[in-house]
Amino acid sequence: MNKRNLLFALVIIITFIGGILTGVLYSTNIATENNDTKSINIVNAPKSALKPEEKALPEIEKARSKALIAYVQDFRDPNGIEYAKLTHVIFSFAHPTKEGGILLNGDPALKNLRATVAIAKKYHTKVILGVGGWFHINGGESYPYFKAAISNSATRAKLVQELTSFADRENVDGIDIDFEHPRNKEDAANLAAFTKELSEQLHPKNKELSVAVYAKIHAVTLTETSFVNYETAMFQHVDHVNIMAYDGQWDDGYHAANLSPYPYTEKIVGYWANYFEANHLSKEKLVLGVPLYAQPENPKIKQVSYEAIINNNPANAASDTVKMNGTTYYYNGETTMKKKTKLALNHGFGGMMLWEAGLDAKGAHSLTGTISAELKNSSNDPVKYYTMKKNK
């Protein structure tokens, strides 16, 4: 090849390479100037080069599981509790003083509480400290002590601090208020203030707050009673409302059969469901209480535990009455407990409550087991318990 032809070939090669470089630089400048790669229209690009627009997945929020809450008295053996079947254990009771302090029933009670907390954690069961109850450690009813403590802003604040500090120190998961009972509007207002102040201390620590309430239905007339008062605002500050739907035997004299029959419970459930709906409160907070003890027809004879009834004859589990010790006892057997659990769930309640765990039968006829199974059966359909949250 002569020099002239060689020079001509080099000119062609340089011109070709220059054209390619110019095209690349031009495309790059367009993308840079627009600062948006989406402005380049890729028509013939292979599918692997197309990236789909990423959309945030919707959050799936699991509704709260149904609660099975059992009160446990402070002298019970912590090893005898069916933790695996319970969501909450309410250790009962701390006793308020008029000055805003709290008292436990000595070192044995504190030892049992600590053992309960340690065992419960293995089963992911929450332990709540109950404060109040019917009887006071210093004698008589708890009412005058509790009333005095929450009626004064200073002693109320002290009681809030005492309970919060105790919950932190002993690693309990919350507090249950059992003020039996607010008997006028002033009591109700003070209880609401106490609940609000305690909530403001517990909830930021991820601790729960519950309140035990009177049934509000007369066992004989099946109408609303008015001698116990609550402020609606109080229920906004609690996680659970434990309805004491028992002890109806004291209405209009003594009638053992009115301990907690099913028609009485129907009225109680209806009352609280309607009350919460009317006041735009979540019915999931409502927890239906049931008794694990039997009331004797002869009031001179003591109550007996459901365990004693089953130990007498396991067949008694299928009934609500039994003749023992020369009298007839009234109680709730397995069939009634299943009906009550379904009743509560059908009205949108958040679960069931037991008074109290130490009174239950062991083994196959455990009412804790009966109710637990009924609650689990109600949640077999996962669609029922999941809702989709809109992405913000």
C-alpha positions as CSV (number, residue, x, y, z in Angstrom):
1,M,0.0,0.0,0.0
2,N,1.4,3.4,-1.0
3,K,1.6,6.4,1.4
4,R,-1.4,8.1,-0.3
5,N,-3.7,5.1,0.2
6,L,-2.5,4.6,3.8
7,L,-3.2,8.2,4.7
8,F,-6.7,7.9,3.1
9,A,-7.5,4.8,5.3
10,L,-6.3,6.6,8.5
11,V,-8.7,9.5,7.7
12,I,-11.6,7.2,7.4
13,I,-10.8,5.3,10.6
14,I,-10.4,8.5,12.6
15,T,-13.6,10.0,11.2
16,F,-15.5,6.8,12.2
17,I,-14.2,6.7,15.8
18,G,-14.8,10.4,16.2
19,G,-18.5,9.9,15.2
20,I,-19.0,7.2,17.8
21,L,-17.4,9.4,20.5
22,T,-19.5,12.4,19.6
23,G,-22.7,10.3,19.8
24,V,-21.8,9.0,23.3
25,L,-20.9,12.4,24.6
26,Y,-24.1,13.9,23.2
27,S,-26.3,11.2,24.9
28,T,-24.4,11.7,28.2
29,N,-24.9,15.5,28.0
30,I,-28.7,15.1,27.5
31,A,-29.0,12.8,30.5
32,T,-26.8,15.1,32.7
33,E,-28.6,18.2,31.7
34,N,-32.1,16.7,32.4
35,N,-30.7,15.1,35.6
36,D,-33.4,12.4,35.2
37,T,-32.6,9.1,33.6
38,K,-36.4,8.5,33.1
39,S,-36.3,11.2,30.4
40,I,-34.4,8.9,28.1
41,N,-36.9,6.9,26.1
42,I,-35.6,3.4,25.9
43,V,-37.6,1.8,23.2
44,N,-35.7,-1.2,22.1
45,A,-34.0,-2.1,25.4
46,P,-34.1,-5.7,26.5
47,K,-36.6,-6.6,29.2
48,S,-33.8,-7.3,31.7
49,A,-32.9,-3.6,31.5
50,L,-36.4,-2.4,32.5
51,K,-36.8,-1.9,36.3
52,P,-40.4,-2.0,37.6
53,E,-41.5,0.8,39.9
54,E,-41.0,-0.1,43.5
55,K,-44.1,0.2,45.6
56,A,-44.1,-0.1,49.4
57,L,-45.7,-3.2,50.7
58,P,-48.8,-2.7,52.8
59,E,-48.2,-3.2,56.5
60,I,-50.0,-6.1,58.0
61,E,-51.3,-5.4,61.5
62,K,-52.2,-8.4,63.7
63,A,-55.1,-7.7,65.9
64,R,-54.6,-8.2,69.6
65,S,-55.1,-11.9,70.6
66,K,-57.9,-12.6,73.0
67,A,-56.9,-12.2,76.6
68,L,-57.3,-14.8,79.3
69,I,-56.6,-13.1,82.5
70,A,-56.5,-14.8,85.9
71,Y,-56.3,-13.2,89.3
72,V,-54.0,-15.1,91.7
73,Q,-54.0,-14.5,95.4
74,D,-50.6,-13.7,97.0
75,F,-50.4,-16.9,99.1
76,R,-50.8,-19.3,96.1
77,D,-47.9,-21.6,95.0
78,P,-46.5,-19.9,91.9
79,N,-45.8,-23.3,90.4
80,G,-49.5,-24.3,90.4
81,I,-50.5,-21.7,87.8
82,E,-51.3,-22.7,84.2
83,Y,-49.2,-20.0,82.6
84,A,-49.2,-21.5,79.2
85,K,-53.0,-21.0,78.9
86,L,-53.0,-17.5,80.3
87,T,-52.1,-14.2,78.7
88,H,-52.0,-12.3,82.0
89,V,-51.7,-13.1,85.7
90,I,-52.9,-10.5,88.1
91,F,-51.0,-10.9,91.4
92,S,-53.4,-9.9,94.2
93,F,-53.2,-7.7,96.1
94,A,-51.1,-4.7,97.0
95,H,-53.0,-2.6,99.6
96,P,-53.1,1.2,99.4
97,T,-52.6,3.3,102.5
98,K,-54.5,6.5,103.1
99,E,-51.2,8.4,102.7
100,G,-50.6,7.0,99.2
101,G,-48.2,4.1,100.1
102,I,-48.7,0.4,99.3
103,L,-48.4,-2.7,101.4
104,L,-47.8,-6.3,100.6
105,N,-48.6,-9.2,102.8
106,G,-45.1,-9.6,104.1
107,D,-42.0,-11.2,102.6
108,P,-43.8,-14.4,101.6
109,A,-46.0,-12.4,99.2
110,L,-43.0,-10.6,97.7
111,K,-41.2,-13.9,97.3
112,N,-44.3,-15.4,95.6
113,L,-44.5,-12.4,93.3
114,R,-40.9,-12.7,92.2
115,A,-41.3,-16.4,91.6
116,T,-44.5,-15.7,89.5
117,V,-42.7,-13.1,87.4
118,A,-39.7,-15.5,86.8
119,I,-41.9,-18.4,85.7
120,A,-44.4,-16.3,83.7
121,K,-41.6,-14.9,81.5
122,K,-40.8,-18.4,80.3
123,Y,-44.3,-18.7,78.9
124,H,-44.5,-15.0,77.7
125,T,-47.3,-14.5,80.1
126,K,-47.6,-11.0,81.6
127,V,-47.7,-10.4,85.3
128,I,-49.8,-7.5,86.6
129,L,-49.9,-6.2,90.1
130,G,-53.4,-5.8,91.4
131,V,-54.0,-3.0,93.9
132,G,-57.1,-2.8,96.1
133,G,-59.5,-5.7,96.4
134,W,-62.4,-6.0,98.8
135,F,-60.5,-6.5,102.1
136,H,-57.6,-4.5,103.4
137,I,-54.5,-6.0,105.0
138,N,-55.1,-3.7,108.0
139,G,-58.6,-4.9,108.5
140,G,-62.1,-4.2,107.1
141,E,-62.9,-3.1,103.6
142,S,-60.3,-1.6,101.3
143,Y,-62.7,1.2,100.2
144,P,-61.9,3.8,102.9
145,Y,-58.1,3.4,102.4
146,F,-58.3,3.6,98.6
147,K,-60.8,6.5,98.7
148,A,-58.5,8.6,101.0
149,A,-55.5,7.9,98.9
150,I,-57.0,9.0,95.6
151,S,-59.1,11.9,96.9
152,N,-56.2,14.2,97.6
153,S,-53.9,15.3,94.7
154,A,-50.8,14.9,96.8
155,T,-51.5,11.4,98.1
156,R,-52.8,10.4,94.7
157,A,-49.6,11.4,93.0
158,K,-47.6,9.5,95.7
159,L,-49.7,6.4,95.1
160,V,-49.0,6.7,91.3
161,Q,-45.3,7.0,92.0
162,E,-45.2,4.1,94.4
163,L,-47.0,1.8,92.0
164,T,-44.8,2.9,89.0
165,S,-41.6,2.5,91.0
166,F,-42.7,-0.9,92.2
167,A,-43.6,-2.1,88.7
168,D,-40.1,-1.0,87.5
169,R,-38.3,-2.5,90.4
170,E,-40.1,-5.9,90.4
171,N,-40.3,-6.2,86.5
172,V,-44.1,-6.6,86.5
173,D,-45.9,-5.7,83.3
174,G,-48.5,-3.3,84.6
175,I,-51.0,-2.4,87.3
176,D,-54.6,-3.5,87.8
177,I,-56.9,-1.0,89.7
178,D,-59.4,-2.8,91.9
179,F,-61.2,0.0,93.7
180,E,-64.4,-1.6,95.2
181,H,-66.3,0.5,94.5
182,P,-66.7,4.2,93.5
183,R,-70.0,5.0,95.3
184,N,-70.7,8.5,94.2
185,K,-69.7,11.1,91.5
186,E,-66.8,12.3,93.6
187,D,-65.4,8.8,93.9
188,A,-65.8,8.3,90.2
189,A,-64.0,11.6,89.4
190,N,-61.1,10.8,91.7
191,L,-60.8,7.3,90.2
192,A,-60.7,8.7,86.7
193,A,-58.0,11.2,87.7
194,F,-56.0,8.4,89.3
195,T,-56.3,6.2,86.3
196,K,-55.2,9.0,83.9
197,E,-52.2,9.9,86.0
198,L,-51.1,6.2,86.4
199,S,-51.6,5.6,82.7
200,E,-49.3,8.6,81.9
201,Q,-46.6,6.9,83.9
202,L,-47.0,3.3,82.8
203,H,-47.8,3.5,79.1
204,P,-44.5,5.3,78.1
205,K,-42.7,2.4,79.8
206,N,-44.8,-0.1,77.7
207,K,-46.6,-1.3,80.8
208,E,-50.3,-2.0,80.9
209,L,-53.1,-0.6,83.0
210,S,-56.4,-2.4,83.7
211,V,-59.3,-1.7,85.9
212,A,-61.8,-4.1,87.6
213,V,-65.4,-2.9,87.5
214,Y,-68.7,-3.9,89.1
215,A,-71.1,-5.7,86.9
216,K,-73.7,-2.8,87.0
217,I,-76.6,-5.2,86.7
218,H,-78.9,-6.4,89.5
219,A,-79.0,-10.2,89.6
220,V,-82.7,-10.3,90.5
221,T,-84.3,-7.5,88.4
222,L,-81.7,-7.8,85.6
223,T,-81.7,-4.0,85.4
224,E,-78.9,-1.4,85.7
225,T,-77.8,-0.5,89.2
226,S,-76.9,3.1,90.2
227,F,-75.0,2.8,93.5
228,V,-71.7,2.2,91.7
229,N,-70.4,5.1,89.5
230,Y,-67.8,5.4,86.8
231,E,-66.7,8.3,84.6
232,T,-66.6,7.4,80.9
233,A,-63.3,9.2,80.4
234,M,-61.6,6.7,82.7
235,F,-61.9,3.9,80.2
236,Q,-59.9,5.8,77.6
237,H,-56.8,5.3,79.7
238,V,-56.9,1.5,80.3
239,D,-56.0,-1.5,78.3
240,H,-58.5,-3.9,79.8
241,V,-61.7,-3.5,81.7
242,N,-62.2,-6.6,83.9
243,I,-65.9,-7.0,84.6
244,M,-66.7,-8.8,87.8
245,A,-69.8,-10.6,86.5
246,Y,-70.3,-12.7,89.7
247,D,-71.4,-12.4,93.4
248,G,-75.0,-11.7,92.4
249,Q,-76.1,-13.8,95.3
250,W,-76.1,-10.7,97.5
251,D,-78.8,-8.8,95.5
252,D,-82.1,-8.5,97.4
253,G,-81.1,-10.7,100.3
254,Y,-79.1,-13.9,99.9
255,H,-79.8,-16.2,96.9
256,A,-76.9,-18.6,96.2
257,A,-78.4,-19.4,92.8
258,N,-77.7,-15.8,91.7
259,L,-73.9,-16.2,92.0
260,S,-73.4,-16.0,88.2
261,P,-76.2,-17.7,86.1
262,Y,-76.1,-17.4,82.4
263,P,-79.1,-15.0,82.0
264,Y,-77.5,-12.6,84.5
265,T,-74.3,-12.7,82.5
266,E,-76.2,-12.0,79.2
267,K,-77.6,-8.8,80.7
268,I,-74.1,-7.8,81.9
269,V,-72.5,-8.4,78.6
270,G,-75.3,-6.5,76.8
271,Y,-75.0,-3.6,79.1
272,W,-71.2,-3.1,78.8
273,A,-71.3,-3.7,75.0
274,N,-74.0,-1.0,74.5
275,Y,-72.2,1.4,76.9
276,F,-68.9,1.1,75.1
277,E,-70.6,1.4,71.7
278,A,-72.6,4.5,72.7
279,N,-69.4,6.2,74.0
280,H,-67.2,5.2,71.0
281,L,-64.9,3.1,73.1
282,S,-63.2,-0.1,71.9
283,K,-65.1,-3.2,73.0
284,E,-61.8,-5.1,72.7
285,K,-60.9,-3.6,76.1
286,L,-63.8,-5.5,77.7
287,V,-63.0,-8.7,79.5
288,L,-65.8,-10.9,81.0
289,G,-65.1,-12.2,84.5
290,V,-66.3,-15.7,85.6
291,P,-66.1,-17.4,89.0
292,L,-64.1,-20.5,89.8
293,Y,-65.9,-21.1,93.1
294,A,-69.3,-22.3,94.2
295,Q,-71.8,-20.6,96.4
296,P,-73.6,-22.6,99.1
297,E,-77.4,-22.5,99.5
298,N,-76.8,-22.4,103.3
299,P,-75.0,-19.2,104.0
300,K,-73.5,-20.6,107.2
301,I,-71.4,-22.9,105.1
302,K,-68.3,-21.6,103.4
303,Q,-67.8,-21.3,99.6
304,V,-65.9,-24.1,98.0
305,S,-63.5,-24.2,95.0
306,Y,-64.3,-25.7,91.7
307,E,-61.4,-28.0,92.4
308,A,-63.2,-29.4,95.4
309,I,-66.3,-30.0,93.3
310,I,-64.4,-31.9,90.7
311,N,-62.4,-33.8,93.3
312,N,-65.7,-34.9,94.8
313,N,-66.9,-36.3,91.4
314,P,-65.4,-35.4,88.0
315,A,-68.9,-35.8,86.5
316,N,-69.8,-32.5,88.3
317,A,-68.0,-30.7,85.5
318,A,-71.1,-31.1,83.3
319,S,-73.4,-29.4,85.8
320,D,-73.9,-26.0,87.5
321,T,-75.2,-27.4,90.9
322,V,-74.1,-30.1,93.3
323,K,-75.1,-31.4,96.7
324,M,-72.2,-31.5,99.1
325,N,-71.6,-31.0,102.8
326,G,-75.3,-31.1,103.5
327,T,-76.2,-28.2,101.2
328,T,-76.6,-27.3,97.5
329,Y,-73.8,-25.4,95.8
330,Y,-74.2,-23.2,92.7
331,Y,-71.3,-22.7,90.2
332,N,-70.4,-22.5,86.5
333,G,-69.5,-25.8,84.9
334,E,-67.8,-26.5,81.6
335,T,-70.9,-26.1,79.4
336,T,-71.8,-22.7,80.9
337,M,-68.2,-21.5,80.7
338,K,-68.1,-22.3,77.0
339,K,-71.4,-20.5,76.4
340,K,-70.2,-17.5,78.3
341,T,-66.9,-17.3,76.4
342,K,-68.9,-17.5,73.1
343,L,-71.2,-14.8,74.4
344,A,-68.4,-12.4,75.2
345,L,-66.7,-13.0,71.8
346,N,-69.9,-12.6,69.9
347,H,-70.3,-9.1,71.5
348,G,-66.8,-8.1,70.5
349,F,-65.1,-8.5,73.9
350,G,-61.4,-8.8,74.2
351,G,-61.3,-11.9,76.3
352,M,-62.1,-13.6,79.6
353,M,-61.1,-13.2,83.3
354,L,-61.0,-15.7,86.1
355,W,-61.4,-15.3,89.8
356,E,-59.2,-16.9,90.8
357,A,-56.6,-19.3,89.4
358,G,-55.9,-21.1,92.7
359,L,-59.6,-22.3,92.8
360,D,-59.5,-24.2,89.5
361,A,-59.5,-27.9,89.0
362,K,-56.3,-29.6,87.8
363,G,-56.1,-31.7,84.7
364,A,-58.8,-32.5,82.1
365,H,-61.5,-30.6,83.9
366,S,-59.6,-27.3,84.4
367,L,-61.9,-24.4,83.5
368,T,-58.8,-22.4,82.6
369,G,-58.2,-25.0,79.9
370,T,-61.8,-25.1,78.8
371,I,-61.9,-21.3,78.3
372,S,-58.5,-21.2,76.7
373,A,-59.5,-23.8,74.1
374,E,-62.7,-21.9,73.4
375,L,-60.7,-18.7,72.8
376,K,-58.3,-20.5,70.5
377,N,-61.2,-22.1,68.5
378,S,-62.6,-18.6,67.9
379,S,-59.3,-17.5,66.2
380,N,-59.0,-20.4,63.7
381,D,-59.8,-18.1,60.8
382,P,-56.8,-15.8,60.4
383,V,-58.6,-13.4,58.1
384,K,-60.7,-12.4,61.1
385,Y,-57.8,-11.1,63.0
386,Y,-55.7,-9.3,60.4
387,T,-56.3,-5.9,58.9
388,M,-54.5,-3.9,56.2
389,K,-53.1,-0.6,57.2
390,K,-52.9,2.1,54.5
391,N,-49.4,3.3,53.8
392,K,-48.8,6.9,54.7
